[in-house]
Amino acid sequence: MPMKQPRAGKSRLRGAVDEREHPALVLALARDTLAAATAAGVRRVVVVAADPAAVSGLRRPGVEIVAERGPAGLNSALRHGEELLREHDPGAVVGAIQADLPALRPEELAAALAEAAGRRLFAADAEGTGTTLLLSAAGEPLAPRFGPGSALAHAASGAVPLRLAAPSLRRDVDTPADLEEARELGVGEHTRALLCAQEVA
């Protein structure tokens, strides 16, 4: 899971909460994503961070935090995480998940992993253009192609699209409108607590 510096991340989401709380919102989205991933049975999660100290609070059982290495950028960070995971288990399925899925249900992620069944698979976002989850085939390269139009890029590179509806897996949060849609699905405890505190304030 890649993580920018929280103060700089999710720029299109600014205004959803008080500006002073923007970094806390970025971290809350990530905490809820990680909680769902570990509850879904993912054995090991590596957070590849631009600023590990700024996201140290994301550490939990099954989650480790490492610094970016090499060229900056999302795909480079994901390849670094993949290398670390392959060191211990070369034949495993490796996945890349976005850090902004606060409504993610563990059972939907587990169902997506089951549907993949060892194949390289991606989940398009709710708009159908981006990617929220990319899974490698067992022992094969992840080959991330995140960025504008990533769903099409992943399909063109041989990944199969997820057929499962999985609305909580597809609802990433880039804008205040996305956040409202995630709230309707039901966000996790960290995002919910922060948003409730904002409403009270």
TORKOLLUM-722209 format. One line per 4 residues: number of its first residue (from 0); their letters; for each residue x, y, z of C-alpha. Coordinates in nm, 2 decimals. Example, Ala and Ser with C-alpha at 12.3 -4.5 7.8 and 13.67 -1.06 7.14 Angstrom:
0 = as = 1.23/-0.45/0.78 ~ 1.37/-0.11/0.71
END
This chain:
0 = mpmk = 0.00/0.00/0.00 ~ 0.16/0.33/-0.10 ~ 0.13/0.64/0.12 ~ 0.23/1.00/0.04
4 = qpra = 0.31/1.25/0.31 ~ -0.03/1.30/0.48 ~ -0.01/1.68/0.46 ~ 0.05/1.66/0.08
8 = gksr = -0.18/1.36/0.00 ~ -0.53/1.37/-0.14 ~ -0.52/1.72/-0.26 ~ -0.86/1.70/-0.43
12 = lrga = -1.01/1.60/-0.10 ~ -0.92/1.93/0.06 ~ -1.23/2.11/0.20 ~ -1.40/1.79/0.31
16 = vder = -1.28/1.87/0.67 ~ -1.11/2.17/0.84 ~ -0.77/2.22/0.67 ~ -0.59/2.15/1.00
20 = ehpa = -0.76/1.80/1.01 ~ -0.67/1.71/0.65 ~ -0.36/1.50/0.74 ~ -0.57/1.32/1.01
24 = lvla = -0.84/1.24/0.75 ~ -0.58/1.10/0.51 ~ -0.45/0.88/0.79 ~ -0.80/0.77/0.90
28 = lard = -0.88/0.66/0.55 ~ -0.56/0.45/0.55 ~ -0.63/0.30/0.89 ~ -0.97/0.18/0.79
32 = tlaa = -0.83/0.04/0.47 ~ -0.56/-0.15/0.66 ~ -0.81/-0.27/0.92 ~ -1.03/-0.43/0.65
36 = ataa = -0.73/-0.58/0.47 ~ -0.59/-0.75/0.77 ~ -0.94/-0.87/0.88 ~ -0.98/-1.02/0.53
40 = gvrr = -0.69/-1.26/0.60 ~ -0.41/-1.08/0.41 ~ -0.10/-1.23/0.58 ~ 0.14/-0.94/0.54
44 = vvvv = 0.09/-0.57/0.45 ~ 0.38/-0.34/0.35 ~ 0.31/0.03/0.36 ~ 0.56/0.20/0.13
48 = aadp = 0.57/0.56/0.26 ~ 0.73/0.88/0.13 ~ 0.77/0.98/0.50 ~ 0.76/0.68/0.73
52 = aavs = 0.77/0.89/1.05 ~ 0.45/1.08/0.94 ~ 0.26/0.75/0.90 ~ 0.40/0.55/1.19
56 = glrr = 0.06/0.54/1.35 ~ -0.06/0.30/1.08 ~ 0.16/0.02/1.22 ~ -0.05/-0.26/1.36
60 = pgve = -0.01/-0.64/1.38 ~ 0.05/-0.77/1.02 ~ 0.14/-0.42/0.89 ~ 0.50/-0.29/0.84
64 = ivae = 0.61/0.05/0.72 ~ 0.91/0.10/0.49 ~ 1.05/0.40/0.31 ~ 1.02/0.46/-0.06
68 = rgpa = 1.34/0.37/-0.25 ~ 1.45/0.47/-0.60 ~ 1.25/0.71/-0.82 ~ 0.95/0.88/-0.67
72 = glns = 0.61/0.77/-0.78 ~ 0.33/0.53/-0.71 ~ 0.44/0.25/-0.94 ~ 0.80/0.26/-0.82
76 = alrh = 0.67/0.25/-0.46 ~ 0.46/-0.06/-0.54 ~ 0.75/-0.24/-0.71 ~ 0.96/-0.18/-0.40
80 = geel = 0.69/-0.33/-0.18 ~ 0.67/-0.62/-0.41 ~ 1.04/-0.68/-0.39 ~ 1.03/-0.69/-0.01
84 = lreh = 0.74/-0.94/-0.01 ~ 0.90/-1.16/-0.27 ~ 1.22/-1.19/-0.06 ~ 1.03/-1.41/0.19
88 = dpga = 0.78/-1.58/-0.04 ~ 0.87/-1.58/-0.41 ~ 0.57/-1.78/-0.52 ~ 0.31/-1.58/-0.34
92 = vvga = 0.03/-1.36/-0.48 ~ 0.12/-1.00/-0.43 ~ -0.14/-0.72/-0.43 ~ -0.15/-0.35/-0.45
96 = iqad = -0.44/-0.17/-0.27 ~ -0.51/0.20/-0.25 ~ -0.50/0.37/0.09 ~ -0.83/0.55/0.05
100 = lpal = -1.10/0.28/0.08 ~ -1.25/0.37/0.42 ~ -1.58/0.17/0.35 ~ -1.39/-0.15/0.26
104 = rpee = -1.56/-0.46/0.38 ~ -1.33/-0.75/0.47 ~ -1.57/-1.00/0.32 ~ -1.57/-0.81/-0.02
108 = laaa = -1.19/-0.81/-0.03 ~ -1.18/-1.18/0.07 ~ -1.43/-1.25/-0.21 ~ -1.21/-1.06/-0.46
112 = laea = -0.91/-1.26/-0.36 ~ -1.11/-1.58/-0.40 ~ -1.23/-1.48/-0.75 ~ -0.87/-1.41/-0.86
116 = agrr = -0.78/-1.77/-0.78 ~ -0.42/-1.71/-0.86 ~ -0.47/-1.50/-1.17 ~ -0.36/-1.15/-1.23
120 = lfaa = -0.67/-0.94/-1.15 ~ -0.77/-0.58/-1.10 ~ -1.07/-0.40/-0.95 ~ -1.17/-0.09/-1.13
124 = daeg = -1.29/0.20/-0.92 ~ -1.65/0.31/-0.90 ~ -1.60/0.54/-1.21 ~ -1.45/0.25/-1.40
128 = tgtt = -1.13/0.43/-1.50 ~ -0.90/0.39/-1.20 ~ -0.78/0.09/-1.01 ~ -0.83/0.02/-0.64
132 = llls = -0.68/-0.33/-0.62 ~ -0.43/-0.51/-0.84 ~ -0.33/-0.87/-0.77 ~ -0.04/-1.06/-0.93
136 = aage = -0.06/-1.42/-1.05 ~ 0.11/-1.65/-0.81 ~ 0.48/-1.60/-0.83 ~ 0.45/-1.36/-1.13
140 = plap = 0.52/-0.98/-1.15 ~ 0.27/-0.74/-1.02 ~ 0.34/-0.50/-1.31 ~ 0.16/-0.20/-1.17
144 = rfgp = 0.03/0.06/-1.42 ~ -0.14/0.31/-1.18 ~ -0.21/0.66/-1.30 ~ -0.48/0.81/-1.53
148 = gsal = -0.67/0.54/-1.71 ~ -0.51/0.26/-1.50 ~ -0.81/0.03/-1.54 ~ -0.76/0.02/-1.92
152 = ahaa = -0.39/0.00/-1.88 ~ -0.41/-0.30/-1.65 ~ -0.66/-0.47/-1.88 ~ -0.44/-0.41/-2.17
156 = sgav = -0.14/-0.57/-1.99 ~ -0.33/-0.89/-1.93 ~ -0.50/-0.85/-1.59 ~ -0.86/-0.97/-1.58
160 = plrl = -1.13/-0.74/-1.44 ~ -1.30/-0.83/-1.12 ~ -1.66/-0.94/-1.19 ~ -1.78/-0.91/-0.83
164 = aaps = -1.98/-0.59/-0.77 ~ -1.79/-0.52/-0.45 ~ -1.90/-0.15/-0.40 ~ -1.69/-0.10/-0.09
168 = lrrd = -1.38/-0.22/-0.27 ~ -1.44/0.01/-0.57 ~ -1.53/0.33/-0.37 ~ -1.20/0.51/-0.34
172 = vdtp = -1.21/0.86/-0.20 ~ -1.05/1.14/-0.41 ~ -1.31/1.42/-0.36 ~ -1.56/1.53/-0.10
176 = adle = -1.84/1.38/-0.31 ~ -1.65/1.04/-0.30 ~ -1.63/1.07/0.07 ~ -2.01/1.12/0.10
180 = eare = -2.07/0.81/-0.11 ~ -1.83/0.62/0.11 ~ -2.02/0.74/0.42 ~ -2.34/0.61/0.26
184 = lgvg = -2.18/0.27/0.22 ~ -2.06/0.29/0.58 ~ -1.70/0.40/0.66 ~ -1.48/0.24/0.92
188 = ehtr = -1.44/0.35/1.28 ~ -1.14/0.59/1.23 ~ -1.30/0.79/0.94 ~ -1.64/0.79/1.11
192 = allc = -1.49/0.92/1.44 ~ -1.31/1.20/1.26 ~ -1.61/1.31/1.06 ~ -1.84/1.30/1.36
196 = aqev = -1.59/1.52/1.55 ~ -1.59/1.77/1.27 ~ -1.97/1.79/1.27 ~ -1.97/1.85/1.65
200 = a = -1.71/2.12/1.61
END
